Amino acid sequence: MNNLITLGKIVRPHGVKGDVKVILSLNDLSFLNKTDVVYINNQPYTIQNVKQVSDGIALKLEGINSMNDAENYRNKDVCVERKYLPQLEENEFYAEDLIGCTLYFENNKEVGKIFDIQNYGATDILVIKDGTEEYLCPFLNNLIVDADLTNKKIVINKKAFLEVVDYED
């Protein structure tokens, strides 16, 4: 499993002193009490300050000292080491753990692989590829029947999947 987990995406500079605004993909920010390091492009950055702002957080990171510096980080993912994150509840997953998993219906018929996970506000969307076909599936509570992340195999509820995806069985 990937050691770094995406906590959000830098959407723009915040102010003129190099802060960056991050839209969060994690709800629990308790990890900030355990570490002061985040990663961008696998490079560590020390957090000098963090503050809540509308729909996200503003981070002041060491080495990013101006609005122009901050602009270079637009659309970059901000990650944190997995060991600092809280334990997940049952049927909770980090996107990084799902990408690359093969989906199967309960009858063991392969559906495709999770290629990406996107979010447009309401819910996460699984981007599933099967050869030349691509399917977009909302990540619903009743979708996953069983997940074996070690073997990258996820069994999904066929009925729930077919209700939201135009899929030819």
N, C-alpha and C positions, 0 to 999 in steps of 0.2 A: 504494500500500500504506500501511497505517496506520503512523504513526511510533511510536506507543506500543504496547508488547506487555505483556500481563498476566503478571505474575510470580506472582500468587496472590491470595487473598481473605482479608480480615481476618475472623476468626471470633469474636474477643472481646478485651476488654482483657486485658493480662498484667501483673498486679501493680497497685499503686496509684499509680504515678508517670506514668501515661499511655502506657506501652508497649502495643503492639497485637500480638496473635498472628496470624501469617499462615500459612495453609496454602498451600504452594507448588504452582504448576502448571509451573514450570521446574525442571529438575534441576541445571543448571549455574549456580552463584552467583558465578562469576568476575567478572561485571560489577561486583560490589561493589568491586573493585579499581580500577575506571575511573571511577565516578561515585558521588556521595553524595546524589543526588537521585532520588526516586521521585515518581510522580504518583497522586493520588486525585481522581477527578472532574475530570481535566485540570488540576488545580492542583498545582504543585510543592511538595514537602516535603523538607527537608534531613534526611538520616539522621544522627542523633547517636550511635546505637549499634545494633548488630545482634548477636544471639546465637542459636545453635542451641538449639532446645527440642524436646521430643518432637513428632514429625510436623510440623515447620515451623520458623519463625524468629520471634523477638520483635524488633520494631523500636521504637526510641525516635525519634520524629519531632519536629522543631522545631515548637512551637506546640501540641502535644498534651501537656498537663502533668498530667492527673489521670485517674483511672479514669472519671469522668463524661465528660470530654472524649473519651477513647478509645471509650467506649460509642457515641458518635455515629457512629463509623466502622465499626461492625459490618456485615458483609456487603458491604462496599465492595471493589472491585477495586483492587489496587496494581499500578501499571504502571511500566515503565522504557523509556527511549528505545531503539529498535531498534539504533542505532549502537553501543551498548555491549554488545550481546549477541554471543556467539560465532557463527561461521558454522555453519549447519545442515548436517548430512550429507544425502546423497541420500535422498529420500523422508521427510525430516523437515520439518514445517511448524509454523508458529505458528497457533493457532486463529484469530486475527484475520485471517489471510490466506485461510483456508478459508471463513469465513462470507461468504455472498453468491455463492459459486461455484455454477455449474450443473453437475450431474452427468449424465453420458451413459454409456450402455453402449458397448462397442466397436463396435457396429453404428450408432452415432450417434443412438440413440433416447434422448430426454431423459427422465431419471428425476425430477428436481426440483432445488431449490436447498437448499444448506446454510443453514439458518435460525439454528442455534445449535449449540454443542458443550457437552455436559455431562459431568461426571465423577462417578461414584459410587464410585470407589476402584479397581476392577479395570482399567478402560480408559476412554478417551474414547468418548463416544457422539455420533454425528452425528445431529442433528435435521434431517430432510429434509422439505421441504414441496413438494407438487405440487398446486396449486389448493387443494382442500379436504382432501386426504389428507395425513397426517403419518406419517413412518416414522422409527423409531429404529434406527440401525445402528451396531454396534460398529466402532470404527476399527481395522481389522485390517491387518497388514503386507501381505497379498496383495490388498488391496482396490483400491488406486490403480494404474492402468496408466500414466497420463500426467497430469501436472498443468501447465496453462498458467495460472499465477496472474495474469499480466498481463491476460489476456483473461477471467479468472474462469471457466475451463472445465476440468473434471476428468473424465477417462475412467476408468471403474471396471470391474473384472472382474465380469461378470454372474453367473457361477457362484458366486463368493465372496459376492456381495451376496445372491443368492437363498437361500444356505444359512443366512443369519442374519436375513433380513427377510421378513415376509409381504407380498409384493408381487405384484400382478396385472399381468402383462406384456401 
